[in-house]
Amino acid sequence: MPVPLFDTETPRLPLRADLRSAVHRVLDAGRFVLGPEVQAFEREWAAYLGAAHAIGVANGTEAITIALRALGVGPGDEVVVPSFTFWASAEAIPHTGATPVFCDIDPETFCVTPETVKAAMTPRTKAVIVVHLFGNVAPVAEIEALGVPVLEDAAQAAGSIGPAGRPGALGTVATFSFYPSKNLGAFGDGGAITTRDDDVAQRVRTLRFHGSADKKDYSMVGYNSRLDELQAAILRVQLPELDRWAQARVEAGDRYEQALDGLVGLPRATPGARPAWHLYVVRHPDPDALQAALTERGVACAPYYRRPIHEQPPMRSYAPAHDLPGTAEAARTHLAIPMSAALRAEQVDEVAAAVRDAGLVRPHQ
Ligand SMILES: *Cc1c(COP(=O)(O)O)cnc(C)c1O
């Protein structure tokens, strides 16, 4: 039986009737922007995370730009960001006028560390973007202890738990994406910003609404960036399932860990973290050969960030003068294998058998 890379359909099947009635509720109410569904979702999302404030925005990319602006980031400032992440983590920075400064990661966790961040900091560092990549939980408190505000890019970490709480409630401000394939997905684009800081929350609310409270007086040049009522209603139906879906991802990861030990480099959860793996990403010295062997067996797999961000043409002018060895290793060796809230134990075993039967050289670790 073929195993898909991810499956967003199956977990939602039992919710179809509730999703339909949520959509009808919004159609009947006739309010589509900044109405009661968004307000309710913002309350429920903040409560779920243990954050003081949640503010819905249009997507996870604008969420980062707006959150940086709310922190006061602008021209002349530097923002430290990993290079091994989805492009949007860094793309959001030049829109504020600030300069991205790329830092390295630990290739076993795929996350930044206090050491890699510190190495990239200068007196101009205004904020650090920490990415909870693939659902792992980056060490936010240790990085904030360096004396700089942390923005958590938690787009891939809905449902994960860290030693000090959930991603989204660990740093000064955090951003989420509800793109359909994320751990909590809308039926279109959507995003949110969470924060413990009342002033940051107020600035985010103003920035998402053209820099205004009433579209009469304007205090900032802002954005038109809102989560809409339909998406909020759809997210509200799914939020009560998120912990169960996260648990299924945790269990699939645990089963992979048993089955694949010694065959590939396994993703290592950071100390005390329970990652709701968004993607399950292994490392292998010959990922292309592994991909060919798995594809042959009907097991879907894919590299995601083969060329790190600082090597992409629009960001080359920001590339650091020195190497980023952890980034280079992760970029060269990583391969995502199937993961979803619907991944069954037999499917994990099928994937593991396909990896074993590929008979490729063992990784050095
Ligand atoms: C998906 C994603 C984003 C961007 O979210 P969009 O809603 O697609 O704009 C940002 N950062 C990371 C790490 C992501 O995975």
The ligand as an ORCA input file, in Angstrom:
! r2SCAN-3c Opt
* xyz 0 1
  C       4.324     27.892      6.650
  C       5.388     28.641      7.305
  C       5.404     30.044      7.330
  C       4.487     30.914      6.525
  O       3.140     30.708      6.691
  P       2.100     31.139      5.556
  O       0.792     31.088      6.275
  O       2.204     30.139      4.470
  O       2.436     32.518      5.115
  C       6.404     30.678      8.055
  N       7.347     29.973      8.700
  C       7.384     28.637      8.676
  C       8.453     27.924      9.431
  C       6.411     27.916      7.966
  O       6.481     26.590      7.934
*
